[in-house]
Amino acid sequence: MESAGYDKRTVSERLRTNTDELQRLEKLVLSGDCDPRLLAEFRSAVDSIRQTAWAVQQWNELQLQKRDPYKIIPILSAERVRRATQITKDLTVDLESLELGLETEGLEGLFLSVKRLYERLSPLFRRAAV
């Protein structure tokens, strides 16, 4: 079943097309003519897709080998924590430089999500301090 907004090419075709585009983009990035913050965001997105591709590949290989694919879940969780930490640091810089404010779309939702995460994390660290 095809999701709305996606074209009908196969995943393999899209991977080939995007791989070619990324290789062309790499040559442009090497020219050095790009905004450093955009480059950092791009690197973050590439890291994310790299991790996702790795996880899918590992999952498939473990299934083919009749081994437990669920053993990669802790690795994925650790990677999400790493990425969330980096995004949080980036957002902190944005707030300190006044690039984010109450008018920023989604900021209230982010606040509520971070608050809920904090509420869930706090008990873990209280126990660890005892």
NORQUI-V220975 format. One record per helix or strand of 2 or more residues. SS is the DSSP state (~ for helix, > for strand). FROM is the first residue (numbers start at 1). TO is the last residue. If there is no record, write none. Layout:
SS,FROM,TO
SS,FROM,TO
//
This chain:
~,11,30
~,36,64
~,69,96
~,107,129
//
